[in-house]
Amino acid sequence: MENLYIEGSQDNYYVPTVDFSAETGVCTISGKSYLEDTNQFYLVLLEWLDKYFDEVNKPVQFNVMLSYYNTSSSRSILDIFDLLKIYEDDGGTVEVNWYCRDVDMEVVKEEVEDYVEESDLKINVISFTD
Amino acid sequence: MSKVLLYKFILLLTLLLIGNHFIFAQDKFNLSAQLLVDKKVVYDAEVIVYKGKTTIAQTKTNKIGKFDVELPFQEVFVIQFKKEGLPVLKVLISTKVKDLEADLTKTKVVVFTLLSKNISSEGADAKDVSAAFQINKNGLLVEDNREFSKIVNNSEKEQVKTDNQVEILKDEVSNAISELPDSIRIPFKSKYDFLNLKMDSMLLLSEKHAALVLQTANLKSEEIIAKAFYSLPEAINSQKITSSSTIKKIDKELKNLAVKEETFNSRNDIKAYKLKLDKIESKSNMSKKDSLEYLETIVMFKDEMVKSAKMQLEIDKLNAKTRKDSVELQVREAQIFLVEKDIQEAKDKIAIQQLEIRQKNTMLLFSIIALLFFILVSILVYNSFRHKKRTNAILEKQNWEIANKNKKIIDSIRYAQTIQQAILPIKSNIDKYFDWFVIFQPKDIVSGDFYWFNHFEETGKSVFAVVDCTGHGVPGAFMSMIGNRLLIEAVKEKGIIKPIDILEEIDERIRIALMQDETSNNDGMDMCLCTLEYIDNNKCKVGFAGAKRPMFYSDIQNKKMEHIKGTVRGIGGKKRIREKSKKMFEEHNIVINRGEMIYLTSDGFFDLQSPNRKKFGRLNFMSLLEEQIHKPMQEQREAIMDALHLHKGSEFQIDDITILGIKV
């Protein structure tokens, strides 16, 4: 199975950088997510994950390093979490890490709490200094 | 005695009268000449030909400075040129020639190159002519005194002959004297010796005179050579190779210089030269290059000839015994010198011609390169100009089109903005019931955020909502239109007043409206909604429900801000991937004092990033509000706006911002 890599960009919209590795099972989404067609973009990610769970069936480490995501993106991120939860419920190993700058800790913590509540996944909030 | 005297006089006559034994070939020499003064053609000049004191011909120069006169042979003429604006100039022409070889029916144009500074006097006087010309063996009139020097050489030979004879006679006389009886011998001898002495002094005098003449001649010849050098271009042009005769002439010169012909001609290099000359001569049309090569070959040939001649001369000098021999050798040496001079002259000409050819070639090459370069540059400039013009025209058109389209889109959005403004609550409507303020700052012209208000006159209940639809700009604005419409339907038309019922109603309606159970459409909205109902003059009952949005309210007494979290559930959106029992919206009911503040917001302000990407955050927002809650509405609004701008700095606003503040 091939890896998924999407180079992030920044003009009128913000495309996040997507780096999903089929070999290691480490999947990272970073940058800012503010897209023209959010659904279309995240559909690719969902399909890749679905295929990975189906074909590779190995532990997944999902890392979120988004410094900004809009309302539409937040809904698509929930979709990913839903998919991860289903995999976990089916016996897969899932680890979700939400990276956040220490300065934004207070804001992110609340957002993550909401995600945990909605997705029933365990999400580790990891702060970093830059 | 008289015999001796006679001899002496003959000798003197020989010295003074030259060239009396010339051969008469033709009666008249056709002089065809061109007059150049200071290298410029002199036209329409008066030409007078004097012979002695008499005028024998008179003509004028034509447009190119040419004139023709017929001159009898074996005479000396003075030709005078006169023209207004120029000084009188004269040349001496000698038609004296012996051994004439050429066919004089084909005379060549001679060029008189004179200088205006050499002024002559008017008249037949030959003393002050500017130049002298002599017909040579080929029938050409050349500015040369060589013939004269030859004559001098001949005279020297004659003199040597005469000297010898005089010596013999002297011996005879002294012998005769010695045989005479003393009575006669002594007086006679003294008389003879006296006469002899007188003769010797006369001879010495005439020799001196002859030397002087010779010296003058040499000087003159050098002057002529110098002049020839300066007027070389003309000389080169007028000099044409007189083909086949060249080798014949050279052979003759070989003889003159006493070079051993057989040995010389059998040399390989000489053979090669001759072959080359023949080859060039055989060409019917000689180019300038050919003639130059010809000249070069002749010069090389003659160089060899002179070398051989000089060698022969040195050998002969060693072998010379008699005075006659040495005189002959001197003559030869003079001839060699003349030939050398010829060679030098020719070499100079060649050098000049080569230089000219080189210059011409260089000029030609340079001109061609310059022309090609010019053409190339022209083409490039023209092409780039055309290309630029075309590109500019295209760009201009495209720019115009883009600007036009942009303007159309912006105009269209601006009009959409007026529609969006129209659906927002009318300020005076709210003013009737509340002291309030709003910060409504879309990211783009139109917004995905909107705020909503309704008041029920019958019950006195009011509903406030701040809605944050998915998407910004135009898509967001469409969603806001739907949201607005659904709120009106649910609250105004259906009369639903319970906050959670309102949210549930809208959620269901959106799913139906956007057919979200059938499609993958994931749009919807986050919302905070509150209902206000006064219990008495001092208390107000607040009902709140939030879809992912909180409500803030003040505790003025404690200078504190409180907040109630909304339910973690958005309104609208596609069916969840993971089947999960729907979370129910939670309703919060609180009673607050009149004068307290209630704030409803979208997430735009909290997510607003500073230049170092720090989000504004909820806690920060609450502490900001804590400082403002007691202040009048306008001041609060300004304070929040200031904080917003301070935080944002140079960073772009990334989302729509809506903050609604209500004083109950």
Chai-1 contact restraints between the chains, C-beta under 6 A:
chainA,res_idxA,chainB,res_idxB,connection_type,confidence,min_distance_angstrom,max_distance_angstrom,comment,restraint_id
A,N39,B,N522,contact,1.0,0.0,6.0,A-B,restraint_1
A,S67,B,R613,contact,1.0,0.0,6.0,A-B,restraint_2
A,T71,B,T470,contact,1.0,0.0,6.0,A-B,restraint_3
A,S72,B,T470,contact,1.0,0.0,6.0,A-B,restraint_4
A,R75,B,N522,contact,1.0,0.0,6.0,A-B,restraint_5
A,R75,B,G573,contact,1.0,0.0,6.0,A-B,restraint_6
A,D79,B,I577,contact,1.0,0.0,6.0,A-B,restraint_7
A,D82,B,R576,contact,1.0,0.0,6.0,A-B,restraint_8
A,D82,B,I577,contact,1.0,0.0,6.0,A-B,restraint_9
A,D82,B,R578,contact,1.0,0.0,6.0,A-B,restraint_10
A,L83,B,I577,contact,1.0,0.0,6.0,A-B,restraint_11
A,K85,B,R578,contact,1.0,0.0,6.0,A-B,restraint_12
A,I86,B,R578,contact,1.0,0.0,6.0,A-B,restraint_13
A,V103,B,K614,contact,1.0,0.0,6.0,A-B,restraint_14
A,D104,B,K615,contact,1.0,0.0,6.0,A-B,restraint_15
A,E106,B,G617,contact,1.0,0.0,6.0,A-B,restraint_16
A,E106,B,L619,contact,1.0,0.0,6.0,A-B,restraint_17
A,V107,B,K615,contact,1.0,0.0,6.0,A-B,restraint_18
A,V107,B,G617,contact,1.0,0.0,6.0,A-B,restraint_19
A,D114,B,V568,contact,1.0,0.0,6.0,A-B,restraint_20
A,E117,B,V568,contact,1.0,0.0,6.0,A-B,restraint_21
A,E118,B,V568,contact,1.0,0.0,6.0,A-B,restraint_22
